[in-house]
Amino acid sequence: MAVNKLALIRYKTIDDCLKNRFRKWTLEDLIEKVSATLYELEGITTGVSKRTIQADIQLMRSDKLGYNAPIVVKDKRFYAYEDSSFSITKAPINNADVDKMKEIVGVLKQFNAFNYFDEMSDMIARLENNLYKSTKQSGNNIQLESNKLVKGLECIPQLYQAVLNKRSLLIEYKSFKVQQSQQGIYYPYLLKEYRNRWFLICKAKKRAGILNLALDRIVEFQELPNEEFISYQGVDFDRYYEDLIGVTKNERDRAQKVILEFTNDHAPYVVTKPLHSSQIVLSKNEKTTIFRIDVVLNYELEREILGFGECVKVLSPRLLISKIKRRLALTYKQYETVDEEKVFVKTSRN
């Protein structure tokens, strides 16, 4: 069944509304929201009829497009998803869509022959692998690093649109440091991924400075069309994270010269997979290789260094040396009090 662009916009808008549990949606509300979206995206001023939205809802409920959306009417007035976690964006694509996407991938592979498109190689490989897997023609040919237990990934499309269109957001957020979630108004600037975990780089209306909100800690969010969006002045986000491992940084932080000495049996791994784009080799002898990276000192850097265990030694700066020594001492202390004989006996009995 062919679906035109305007219909897809209507379905996606209705889906966005019904996923938003901050408010209740009448048929009139849905008509108003869809009309506003069509005007914003396509310049359509005639709006949309009641009959069209009713037909859209019926189609979304059916299996004609593979949605089977569990749309219910509560109190004989308010439309909602019976399953609050449902979204049509999670529905599997049909065979016709897969065939069309294969054609597109084929075209992309031809473009990739040109040096200009070299950076697309990884993306094309991912697309092709996922398409073959979806048609069950073969198993995975590429195993990409992922964690299916990570939460918050479903938020990315809507948050991306908010960043792209400079929309203020009302976000309910639950930090690991508090027991109760809190609501606040935020201005989103960037989505950033680090080790399969995604973060929204933003500013809170009532707080100074840039914040990192982990997507897996976001409880709910919605756009605030009547709330003025405040841009962040003085920061080029394309360059802001260049001197960083991870996402933890404030505007006062500056990159420091970090000198690391690796054992030669591990140095080749660091050469072939640099810790940072600034990495250079300073010297090498029979036992060790010394590297330099210019990065901000933060928790993620410490964790990266600690992950190499006995294969690395920090030579500079002094502040980083003291932090690593302290954390290693605390780690050693945890094992120092363990009675290994008792642990062995207990494990053997179990």
Rosetta blueprint (number, residue, H / E / L):
1 M L
2 A L
3 V L
4 N L
5 K H
6 L H
7 A H
8 L H
9 I H
10 R H
11 Y H
12 K H
13 T H
14 I H
15 D H
16 D H
17 C H
18 L H
19 K H
20 N L
21 R L
22 F L
23 R L
24 K L
25 W E
26 T L
27 L H
28 E H
29 D H
30 L H
31 I H
32 E H
33 K H
34 V H
35 S H
36 A H
37 T H
38 L H
39 Y H
40 E H
41 L H
42 E H
43 G L
44 I L
45 T L
46 T L
47 G L
48 V L
49 S L
50 K H
51 R H
52 T H
53 I H
54 Q H
55 A H
56 D H
57 I H
58 Q H
59 L H
60 M H
61 R H
62 S L
63 D L
64 K L
65 L L
66 G L
67 Y L
68 N L
69 A L
70 P L
71 I E
72 V E
73 V E
74 K E
75 D L
76 K L
77 R L
78 F E
79 Y E
80 A E
81 Y E
82 E L
83 D L
84 S L
85 S L
86 F L
87 S L
88 I H
89 T H
90 K H
91 A L
92 P L
93 I L
94 N L
95 N H
96 A H
97 D H
98 V H
99 D H
100 K H
101 M H
102 K H
103 E H
104 I H
105 V H
106 G H
107 V H
108 L H
109 K H
110 Q H
111 F H
112 N L
113 A L
114 F L
115 N H
116 Y H
117 F H
118 D H
119 E H
120 M H
121 S H
122 D H
123 M H
124 I H
125 A H
126 R H
127 L H
128 E H
129 N H
130 N H
131 L H
132 Y H
133 K H
134 S H
135 T L
136 K L
137 Q L
138 S L
139 G L
140 N L
141 N L
142 I L
143 Q L
144 L L
145 E L
146 S L
147 N L
148 K L
149 L L
150 V L
151 K L
152 G L
153 L H
154 E H
155 C H
156 I H
157 P H
158 Q H
159 L H
160 Y H
161 Q H
162 A H
163 V H
164 L H
165 N L
166 K L
167 R L
168 S L
169 L E
170 L E
171 I E
172 E E
173 Y E
174 K L
175 S L
176 F L
177 K L
178 V L
179 Q L
180 Q L
181 S L
182 Q E
183 Q E
184 G E
185 I E
186 Y E
187 Y E
188 P E
189 Y E
190 L E
191 L E
192 K E
193 E E
194 Y E
195 R L
196 N L
197 R E
198 W E
199 F E
200 L E
201 I E
202 C E
203 K E
204 A E
205 K L
206 K L
207 R L
208 A L
209 G L
210 I L
211 L E
212 N E
213 L E
214 A E
215 L H
216 D H
217 R H
218 I E
219 V E
220 E E
221 F E
222 Q E
223 E E
224 L L
225 P L
226 N L
227 E L
228 E L
229 F L
230 I L
231 S L
232 Y L
233 Q L
234 G L
235 V L
236 D L
237 F H
238 D H
239 R H
240 Y H
241 Y L
242 E L
243 D L
244 L L
245 I L
246 G L
247 V L
248 T L
249 K L
250 N L
251 E L
252 R L
253 D L
254 R L
255 A L
256 Q E
257 K E
258 V E
259 I E
260 L E
261 E E
262 F E
263 T E
264 N L
265 D L
266 H L
267 A H
268 P H
269 Y H
270 V H
271 V H
272 T H
273 K L
274 P L
275 L L
276 H L
277 S L
278 S L
279 Q L
280 I E
281 V E
282 L E
283 S E
284 K E
285 N L
286 E L
287 K L
288 T E
289 T E
290 I E
291 F E
292 R E
293 I E
294 D E
295 V E
296 V L
297 L L
298 N L
299 Y H
300 E H
301 L H
302 E H
303 R H
304 E H
305 I H
306 L H
307 G L
308 F L
309 G H
310 E H
311 C H
312 V E
313 K E
314 V E
315 L E
316 S E
317 P L
318 R H
319 L H
320 L H
321 I H
322 S H
323 K H
324 I H
325 K H
326 R H
327 R H
328 L H
329 A H
330 L H
331 T H
332 Y H
333 K H
334 Q H
335 Y H
336 E H
337 T L
338 V L
339 D L
340 E H
341 E H
342 K H
343 V H
344 F H
345 V H
346 K H
347 T H
348 S H
349 R H
350 N L
